[in-house]
Amino acid sequence: MSELATTLRVDHITKRFGDFTAVEDLSFELKAGRVFGFLGPNGAGKTTTIRMIVGITAPDEGRIELFGETMSSKLQDRIGYLPEERGLYKKMKIVDQLRYFAALKNVPANVAEKRIDRWLERLGLGAWKDKKTTDLSKGMQQKIQFISTVLHDPDLLILDEPFSGLDPVNVEFMIEVLSEFRDQHKTLIFSTHLMETAERLCHDIILINKSRKVVGGSLREVKASYGKNLIALRVTGGDAVLNDRAIVARVDEHADEMYVELTDGVDPQLLLKRLIDSGAHISKFEQVEPTLNDIFIELVGGSEAETPVLAGGAHAA
């Protein structure tokens, strides 16, 4: 599959449930070998869109094309879908569940056995093969769900909150595993509230709110279009300069530094000069780009959205 090939095309889709519009006139396109972040607050329409992509439900208007074709049961075998609401059989052995899930995706039994063993070892669960779901921790169960999603070697992998239940070490491990899929020119869609993780993994993003697309495109394009005069600053003194609203629009204090948003049209060099002239001692002065968290909050607003989890960034204090 060429890196430039179109894996998925969503063309002006709308989905209504009675008088409620869950998704309205939504369009985007995914290329093979790209990681796509599907972002937005709870209730924005992300899960409904994903359910239309995988063929669980159909759009009322618009069209979805997968690998250049209209969705069909044949194409569904090329998708791996990990929903946010997990589901394993509690009293069933792990290996038997994985065999069952592989059979549902038409994986030959001998191939499935090899893949099950390989993935269990890869994720450090080889010794748990004959255990039941109730014997596993939440993080282990999450890994088993992931294995069930990829056993049929899908070309499109859709992950809804894939890091739920994982500790930081296993989040890093799963990022490494997902990067391997990306390097194999698979297409990945993942929905998450972990904005920093989205920044690390995603080539492209779309942010939706109240059923409609708010912004979308490559991560670089989106961040450039919402760039601000934002300065990471570590300084002693200069309070009068930082309180001058003709130069500084806002200051966000962090533990050992501050983020200074300049007033529109102000050159960062002016702030630097004014601080030096005031006698301030400056140990850090760095112009920074907005994080996805910054963009999320600016476009969606904190009052009606669930604030994303972020490990760093200008507004994460």
TORSE-917002 format. One line per field, with one value per residue: x negated, y, z of N, C-alpha, C, O in turn; residue in one letter. Coordinates in steps of 0.2 Angstrom, whole numbers. Example, Ala and Ser with C-alpha at 12.3 -4.5 7.8 and 13.67 -1.06 7.14 Angstrom:
n.c1: [-66:-64]
n.c2: [-28:-11]
n.c3: [39:35]
ca.c1: [-62:-68]
ca.c2: [-22:-5]
ca.c3: [39:36]
c.c1: [-66:-64]
c.c2: [-16:0]
c.c3: [39:39]
o.c1: [-71:-67]
o.c2: [-17:6]
o.c3: [42:40]
rest: [a:s]
This chain:
n.c1: [-4:-4:-12:-5:7:25:33:45:60:70:85:94:103:118:127:141:151:167:172:160:144:130:118:113:112:98:81:66:50:39:23:13:1:1:4:18:26:41:50:59:71:81:96:95:96:87:87:99:95:85:91:99:89:84:95:105:116:125:122:134:134:122:106:95:79:69:53:55:68:85:91:91:95:84:73:73:65:53:51:46:54:54:65:70:78:74:74:72:74:78:76:69:54:40:33:42:52:45:43:56:59:50:55:67:63:59:46:35:34:21:13:18:14:0:-1:6:-3:-14:-10:-6:-18:-25:-19:-21:-14:-14:-14:-1:8:17:25:40:50:54:43:34:26:33:25:18:29:33:22:24:36:31:23:33:38:29:25:29:21:24:27:31:32:42:43:50:48:35:26:31:32:19:3:-10:-22:-18:-10:-20:-26:-16:-15:-26:-24:-13:-19:-26:-17:-13:-25:-24:-17:-3:13:18:31:34:43:42:39:27:17:4:-1:5:-1:-14:-12:-4:-2:8:23:40:52:67:82:98:104:98:85:71:57:44:32:14:3:-7:-2:9:5:-4:6:13:3:-4:-12:-21:-30:-42:-48:-61:-65:-71:-65:-59:-46:-37:-38:-32:-19:-15:-2:-2:-12:-12:0:4:-1:-6:-10:-22:-30:-44:-46:-39:-25:-23:-11:-12:-5:5:-4:-15:-33:-44:-57:-56:-50:-61:-71:-66:-65:-79:-83:-77:-84:-82:-86:-89:-87:-81:-74:-63:-54:-39:-29:-11:-3:7:16:17:23:35:42:43:52:63:66:66:78:88:82:74:59:44:31:15:-3:-11:-14:-8:4:5:4]
n.c2: [-6:11:25:36:33:34:29:31:40:52:60:73:69:66:62:58:57:55:71:75:80:71:70:82:86:82:80:72:66:52:46:32:25:35:43:47:59:59:71:79:85:75:68:75:69:60:45:41:44:36:23:24:23:10:3:0:8:18:33:46:56:59:51:37:31:17:12:15:10:8:5:-12:-30:-37:-27:-24:-34:-29:-19:-15:-13:-5:-2:11:6:-8:-26:-41:-59:-65:-77:-85:-93:-84:-87:-94:-85:-76:-84:-86:-72:-71:-80:-74:-64:-71:-77:-90:-105:-111:-100:-91:-96:-95:-81:-77:-82:-75:-61:-62:-64:-53:-43:-46:-56:-69:-79:-79:-85:-96:-91:-84:-70:-63:-65:-56:-40:-23:-16:-27:-33:-23:-24:-37:-35:-26:-35:-43:-35:-33:-45:-50:-43:-29:-16:-4:4:7:16:19:29:22:21:19:14:10:11:23:18:7:14:21:10:5:15:13:1:5:14:5:-1:10:12:1:6:5:12:23:28:37:41:51:59:62:74:77:65:63:73:68:56:59:62:69:78:80:91:90:98:99:91:96:99:108:111:105:95:93:91:100:110:114:119:129:138:142:149:159:173:167:165:156:159:162:171:184:197:212:214:225:227:215:216:226:229:233:227:214:201:191:181:165:157:144:130:133:142:154:156:168:177:187:203:206:209:213:212:199:202:215:213:206:216:226:220:217:231:234:229:216:198:186:169:161:162:159:157:149:136:134:122:106:106:119:124:116:121:134:133:125:128:129:128:120:109:93:94:90:78:82:82:92:109:125:129:120:121]
n.c3: [0:-5:2:-1:-4:-2:12:19:16:21:17:19:29:39:54:62:77:79:84:87:82:79:72:60:44:41:35:30:26:26:24:19:31:40:55:64:73:82:89:103:114:126:120:108:96:91:94:87:74:72:73:62:52:54:50:59:60:48:39:38:28:15:12:15:11:10:7:-6:-9:-6:11:16:21:18:18:31:37:36:45:62:77:92:104:116:126:134:132:138:140:155:162:154:146:142:130:123:121:112:102:97:94:83:74:71:63:52:52:49:59:62:59:68:80:80:80:91:101:98:100:114:120:116:123:135:142:141:151:156:147:149:159:167:163:174:182:178:179:177:167:161:155:146:137:132:125:116:109:103:94:84:79:66:58:53:41:43:59:72:87:102:115:119:129:141:158:158:166:167:162:154:145:138:132:124:115:108:102:94:85:78:70:62:55:47:37:40:43:56:67:81:96:109:126:130:126:125:121:109:102:101:93:82:64:58:63:68:76:83:89:97:86:75:63:69:67:57:49:45:59:60:52:58:71:67:62:73:80:93:100:111:125:134:149:161:174:185:193:184:185:183:169:165:169:161:151:138:132:137:137:145:159:164:178:182:191:190:180:169:157:145:136:123:119:105:90:96:96:100:103:108:121:127:126:135:147:149:150:161:171:175:178:167:164:155:139:128:113:110:102:101:111:108:118:122:110:109:121:117:106:109:123:141:148:143:139:143:151:143:147:151:151:151:145:140:147:157:171]
ca.c1: [0:-8:-11:-1:14:30:36:52:62:77:87:100:108:122:130:146:155:173:171:153:139:124:113:116:108:91:77:59:47:33:18:9:-6:1:7:24:29:48:50:65:74:86:102:94:98:82:89:104:92:81:96:101:83:83:101:110:122:124:124:140:131:114:103:89:76:63:49:58:74:90:90:94:92:77:69:73:60:46:51:46:57:54:69:69:81:71:78:69:78:74:74:66:47:37:31:48:55:41:44:63:59:47:60:72:60:57:39:35:32:14:10:20:10:-6:0:7:-9:-19:-8:-6:-25:-27:-16:-23:-8:-14:-13:6:11:22:29:46:50:54:36:29:27:36:20:17:35:32:17:28:41:27:21:39:39:23:23:30:16:28:23:34:32:45:42:54:45:31:21:35:30:12:-2:-15:-27:-15:-8:-26:-27:-11:-17:-31:-20:-9:-24:-28:-11:-14:-31:-22:-12:4:16:20:35:35:46:39:39:20:15:-3:-3:7:-6:-20:-11:0:-4:14:28:46:55:74:86:105:106:95:77:69:51:41:26:8:2:-11:2:14:1:-6:11:15:-2:-4:-18:-21:-37:-44:-53:-63:-67:-71:-64:-56:-39:-34:-38:-27:-13:-13:3:-3:-17:-11:7:6:-7:-4:-15:-23:-34:-51:-46:-32:-23:-21:-8:-13:0:5:-8:-22:-39:-47:-63:-54:-50:-68:-75:-63:-67:-86:-84:-74:-89:-80:-91:-85:-90:-78:-69:-62:-48:-37:-22:-5:-2:13:20:19:28:41:45:45:57:68:68:66:84:93:79:70:52:39:25:9:-8:-15:-11:-7:9:6:1]
ca.c2: [0:17:30:42:30:36:24:33:47:54:65:77:64:68:57:61:52:59:78:77:79:69:72:86:88:81:78:72:61:49:43:26:26:41:42:52:60:61:74:83:84:70:70:79:65:55:38:40:44:29:18:24:21:3:0:-2:11:21:40:48:59:59:45:35:26:14:9:17:7:9:0:-19:-34:-39:-22:-24:-38:-25:-14:-17:-8:-6:3:14:2:-14:-32:-48:-64:-65:-84:-88:-92:-78:-90:-96:-78:-74:-89:-84:-66:-72:-84:-69:-60:-76:-79:-98:-107:-112:-93:-87:-99:-92:-74:-76:-83:-69:-55:-62:-63:-46:-38:-48:-59:-76:-84:-78:-87:-100:-88:-81:-63:-61:-66:-51:-33:-19:-15:-33:-34:-18:-27:-42:-31:-24:-41:-46:-30:-33:-52:-51:-39:-24:-11:2:2:12:15:24:29:16:20:19:8:8:15:27:13:3:19:22:3:4:20:10:-4:8:16:0:-1:16:11:-4:9:5:19:23:33:36:46:52:65:63:79:76:59:64:77:63:51:60:67:74:79:84:92:91:100:99:88:99:100:114:112:99:96:91:94:106:116:117:122:135:142:145:151:165:176:164:165:152:164:161:178:187:204:214:214:231:225:209:219:231:226:236:222:207:200:186:177:159:155:137:129:136:147:156:157:174:178:194:207:206:213:214:208:196:206:221:211:205:222:230:216:219:238:235:226:209:193:181:163:157:166:154:157:142:136:132:114:104:108:126:125:113:125:140:132:122:131:124:128:115:103:90:96:85:77:85:81:98:114:132:130:114:122]
ca.c3: [0:-5:8:-3:-5:2:16:21:14:24:13:21:32:44:57:67:81:81:83:89:76:82:67:55:38:43:30:31:22:29:20:22:34:44:62:64:80:82:96:105:121:127:117:102:90:89:94:82:68:72:72:55:48:54:47:64:58:42:39:35:22:14:10:17:6:13:2:-12:-10:-1:16:15:26:16:20:39:40:35:51:69:81:99:107:122:131:132:133:138:143:162:165:148:146:138:124:120:119:107:96:95:90:77:70:69:57:47:52:49:66:63:59:74:86:80:81:98:105:97:104:121:122:114:128:142:145:139:157:157:142:151:164:165:163:181:185:176:181:172:162:157:151:141:133:129:121:110:104:99:89:79:77:59:54:49:37:47:66:76:94:106:122:119:135:147:162:158:169:162:159:148:140:133:128:119:110:104:98:89:81:73:65:58:51:42:32:42:45:63:70:89:100:116:129:131:121:124:117:102:98:99:88:76:59:56:68:67:82:82:94:95:80:69:63:71:64:55:44:48:65:59:49:63:76:64:60:79:84:96:103:118:127:140:153:168:176:192:192:178:187:180:162:164:171:156:146:131:129:139:137:150:162:167:182:183:196:190:175:167:150:144:130:121:116:98:86:99:94:106:105:112:128:129:127:140:153:150:152:168:176:176:177:163:163:150:135:122:109:110:99:106:112:106:124:121:104:112:125:114:101:113:129:146:152:141:137:147:149:141:152:148:155:150:141:143:151:161:178]
c.c1: [-4:-6:-6:6:19:33:43:54:69:79:94:105:112:126:135:149:161:171:164:148:132:118:116:110:100:87:70:57:41:29:15:3:-5:5:12:27:36:50:57:67:79:92:101:96:93:84:94:100:88:86:99:95:83:89:106:116:120:126:131:139:124:112:96:85:70:59:52:65:79:90:94:92:85:72:68:67:53:46:50:49:57:58:67:72:78:76:74:74:74:72:70:58:45:36:37:52:51:42:51:63:55:51:65:70:57:50:39:32:25:10:12:16:3:-6:1:1:-14:-17:-8:-13:-27:-25:-17:-18:-8:-12:-5:10:17:26:35:46:50:48:32:31:30:31:19:23:35:28:21:33:37:25:27:40:35:22:24:26:20:24:25:35:36:45:45:51:40:27:25:33:23:8:-7:-20:-24:-12:-14:-27:-22:-12:-22:-28:-16:-13:-26:-23:-12:-20:-30:-17:-5:7:19:25:35:38:44:40:32:17:8:-5:0:2:-12:-18:-8:-3:2:19:35:49:62:77:93:107:102:88:76:62:48:36:20:7:-2:-7:6:11:-1:0:14:9:-1:-11:-18:-28:-38:-50:-55:-67:-67:-70:-60:-48:-35:-33:-32:-20:-10:-8:2:-8:-14:-3:9:-1:-4:-10:-16:-28:-41:-51:-39:-31:-20:-18:-9:-6:0:1:-14:-27:-42:-53:-62:-54:-57:-72:-72:-65:-74:-87:-81:-79:-87:-85:-87:-89:-87:-73:-68:-55:-45:-30:-17:-5:5:18:22:24:35:45:48:52:63:71:68:73:89:89:75:62:48:34:19:3:-13:-12:-9:-2:11:4:7]
c.c2: [6:21:35:39:33:30:25:39:47:60:68:72:68:62:60:55:56:67:80:75:77:71:76:88:88:78:78:66:58:45:37:28:33:39:49:53:63:64:78:81:78:73:74:76:60:48:37:40:38:23:18:22:14:-1:-2:1:15:29:41:52:58:52:43:30:23:10:10:14:9:3:-7:-24:-37:-34:-22:-28:-34:-19:-18:-11:-9:0:5:9:-5:-20:-38:-53:-66:-72:-88:-87:-87:-81:-92:-90:-76:-78:-87:-77:-67:-75:-79:-65:-65:-77:-87:-100:-108:-105:-90:-90:-95:-84:-73:-77:-77:-63:-56:-61:-56:-41:-41:-52:-67:-81:-83:-81:-91:-97:-85:-73:-60:-61:-60:-44:-29:-17:-21:-34:-29:-21:-33:-40:-29:-29:-43:-41:-30:-40:-53:-47:-34:-19:-4:0:8:11:20:24:23:15:20:13:6:13:18:23:10:8:20:15:3:10:17:5:-1:11:11:-1:5:15:5:-1:7:12:18:29:32:42:46:58:67:68:78:70:60:68:73:59:53:64:72:73:82:85:94:94:101:97:90:99:107:116:105:100:92:94:100:112:119:121:129:140:145:147:158:167:173:163:161:156:161:167:180:194:206:214:219:230:220:211:224:228:228:231:215:206:196:183:171:157:147:137:133:141:149:156:164:175:185:197:207:211:215:209:205:200:212:219:210:211:226:226:217:226:239:232:219:204:188:175:159:162:162:155:150:142:133:124:113:106:115:127:122:118:132:139:129:125:127:124:122:109:100:91:90:84:79:84:88:103:120:133:124:115:119]
c.c3: [0:0:6:-4:0:5:17:19:17:21:15:24:38:47:63:71:83:79:85:83:80:78:62:50:39:37:32:27:26:23:23:25:38:50:63:70:79:89:97:111:121:124:110:95:87:88:88:75:67:70:65:50:48:52:52:62:52:43:36:29:22:13:13:13:10:8:-5:-14:-4:5:15:21:25:18:28:41:39:41:57:73:88:102:114:128:129:134:132:141:150:164:159:148:141:131:120:117:112:101:93:91:84:72:67:63:52:46:53:56:67:63:65:80:86:82:88:103:105:101:111:124:121:120:135:146:143:145:159:152:144:157:162:166:170:185:183:179:175:166:158:153:145:135:129:124:114:106:100:93:83:76:70:55:50:46:40:54:69:83:98:113:123:125:141:151:162:162:165:159:153:143:135:129:123:113:105:99:92:83:76:68:60:53:46:37:34:43:52:64:78:92:107:119:131:126:120:120:110:98:97:94:81:70:57:62:65:74:80:89:92:88:74:69:65:68:62:50:48:54:65:57:54:69:73:63:67:83:87:98:110:119:134:143:160:170:183:191:186:179:183:172:161:166:166:151:139:128:131:140:144:153:165:171:183:189:196:184:174:159:149:137:128:118:108:95:90:97:100:108:109:120:131:131:134:147:154:153:159:173:178:174:173:162:157:146:129:119:108:106:103:106:109:112:123:115:106:116:122:109:104:119:135:149:149:139:143:146:148:146:148:153:155:146:144:148:156:168:183]
o.c1: [-9:-1:-3:10:17:36:48:50:74:76:99:111:109:128:132:150:161:169:162:148:129:113:121:106:96:90:68:60:37:32:14:-1:-11:9:10:29:37:51:60:65:81:94:106:98:93:83:94:102:88:84:100:96:81:89:110:122:114:130:133:143:120:116:92:89:66:62:51:67:77:88:100:87:81:66:63:64:48:41:53:46:59:56:64:69:80:81:73:78:69:67:69:56:48:38:37:55:55:43:52:66:57:51:67:73:53:47:42:28:22:6:7:14:1:-10:-1:0:-17:-21:-10:-14:-31:-28:-14:-18:-3:-9:-3:16:23:30:36:41:47:47:26:37:31:33:18:23:37:29:19:33:40:26:26:43:36:18:20:27:19:18:22:39:33:48:43:52:42:25:22:33:21:9:-7:-21:-27:-11:-13:-29:-24:-10:-21:-30:-16:-11:-28:-25:-11:-19:-33:-14:0:3:23:23:37:36:44:41:31:14:6:-9:-4:1:-15:-23:-9:-7:1:19:35:49:64:75:94:110:103:85:79:61:50:35:20:9:-1:-8:7:13:-1:-1:17:10:2:-16:-16:-32:-34:-55:-50:-72:-62:-75:-57:-45:-29:-28:-28:-16:-5:-11:5:-9:-15:0:14:-5:0:-16:-11:-30:-43:-57:-34:-36:-15:-21:-6:-2:-6:1:-19:-26:-43:-55:-66:-56:-58:-75:-76:-66:-76:-91:-84:-78:-90:-89:-82:-95:-90:-69:-73:-50:-49:-27:-18:-6:9:24:28:29:40:51:53:56:69:77:71:74:93:92:74:60:48:32:18:4:-17:-6:-10:-2:16:3:6]
o.c2: [7:22:38:43:33:25:21:44:43:65:65:72:72:58:64:50:60:68:86:69:81:72:74:92:93:73:82:62:62:42:37:33:35:35:54:48:68:60:80:75:76:78:77:79:57:45:32:36:35:19:13:18:11:-7:-6:-1:16:30:38:52:57:47:48:25:27:6:5:14:11:-3:-6:-22:-38:-36:-20:-27:-37:-15:-23:-6:-15:6:2:8:-8:-19:-41:-51:-68:-72:-94:-82:-86:-79:-91:-90:-74:-75:-87:-77:-63:-73:-79:-63:-63:-79:-90:-96:-106:-104:-86:-85:-93:-82:-68:-73:-75:-60:-51:-58:-53:-36:-38:-52:-70:-86:-87:-80:-91:-101:-84:-71:-55:-58:-59:-42:-32:-18:-20:-36:-31:-20:-33:-43:-30:-29:-45:-43:-29:-41:-57:-46:-34:-17:1:-4:14:6:26:19:19:10:20:7:2:19:16:24:9:6:20:16:1:8:18:5:-3:12:13:-3:4:17:5:-5:8:17:13:35:26:48:40:63:72:65:78:70:57:67:74:57:50:69:77:68:85:80:98:92:104:100:87:100:112:122:100:106:89:100:105:117:125:126:134:146:151:148:162:163:177:160:162:157:160:169:178:197:201:213:218:231:220:208:227:224:225:230:210:210:197:181:172:155:144:142:136:143:147:156:165:174:190:193:207:217:218:203:209:200:214:223:212:212:229:230:219:227:243:233:216:205:185:176:154:165:162:155:146:147:130:121:117:108:117:131:125:119:134:143:131:126:121:119:120:104:103:90:86:89:77:87:89:102:121:137:123:110:119]
o.c3: [5:3:10:-6:6:2:16:19:16:21:14:22:41:44:67:68:88:74:84:81:83:81:59:51:38:34:35:25:29:19:29:23:40:50:62:73:76:94:92:114:115:125:108:90:82:83:85:71:61:66:62:45:43:52:51:63:50:46:31:24:26:12:14:11:13:4:-9:-19:1:3:13:24:29:21:30:47:41:41:58:72:90:103:117:133:124:137:127:146:150:167:160:150:136:126:114:112:107:95:87:86:79:66:61:59:48:41:58:59:72:67:68:84:91:86:91:107:109:104:115:129:126:122:139:152:144:144:163:152:141:160:156:169:171:190:186:180:170:160:152:147:139:129:123:118:109:99:94:88:77:72:67:49:44:48:40:55:69:85:97:116:128:127:147:148:166:162:159:153:147:137:129:123:117:107:99:93:86:77:70:62:54:47:41:33:29:44:53:63:80:90:110:115:134:121:114:115:106:93:91:90:76:72:56:66:60:78:76:94:87:85:69:75:62:65:65:47:53:55:68:59:55:71:77:64:67:90:84:98:115:116:139:140:164:167:186:188:183:174:180:169:156:163:167:146:134:122:126:144:147:149:170:168:184:192:201:183:177:156:152:132:132:115:106:96:87:97:105:114:113:124:136:136:138:152:160:158:163:179:182:170:176:159:155:149:124:123:105:105:108:101:108:111:125:116:104:115:123:109:102:120:134:153:153:136:148:141:152:150:142:159:160:143:150:152:158:172:189]
rest: [m:s:e:l:a:t:t:l:r:v:d:h:i:t:k:r:f:g:d:f:t:a:v:e:d:l:s:f:e:l:k:a:g:r:v:f:g:f:l:g:p:n:g:a:g:k:t:t:t:i:r:m:i:v:g:i:t:a:p:d:e:g:r:i:e:l:f:g:e:t:m:s:s:k:l:q:d:r:i:g:y:l:p:e:e:r:g:l:y:k:k:m:k:i:v:d:q:l:r:y:f:a:a:l:k:n:v:p:a:n:v:a:e:k:r:i:d:r:w:l:e:r:l:g:l:g:a:w:k:d:k:k:t:t:d:l:s:k:g:m:q:q:k:i:q:f:i:s:t:v:l:h:d:p:d:l:l:i:l:d:e:p:f:s:g:l:d:p:v:n:v:e:f:m:i:e:v:l:s:e:f:r:d:q:h:k:t:l:i:f:s:t:h:l:m:e:t:a:e:r:l:c:h:d:i:i:l:i:n:k:s:r:k:v:v:g:g:s:l:r:e:v:k:a:s:y:g:k:n:l:i:a:l:r:v:t:g:g:d:a:v:l:n:d:r:a:i:v:a:r:v:d:e:h:a:d:e:m:y:v:e:l:t:d:g:v:d:p:q:l:l:l:k:r:l:i:d:s:g:a:h:i:s:k:f:e:q:v:e:p:t:l:n:d:i:f:i:e:l:v:g:g:s:e:a:e:t:p:v:l:a:g:g:a:h:a:a]
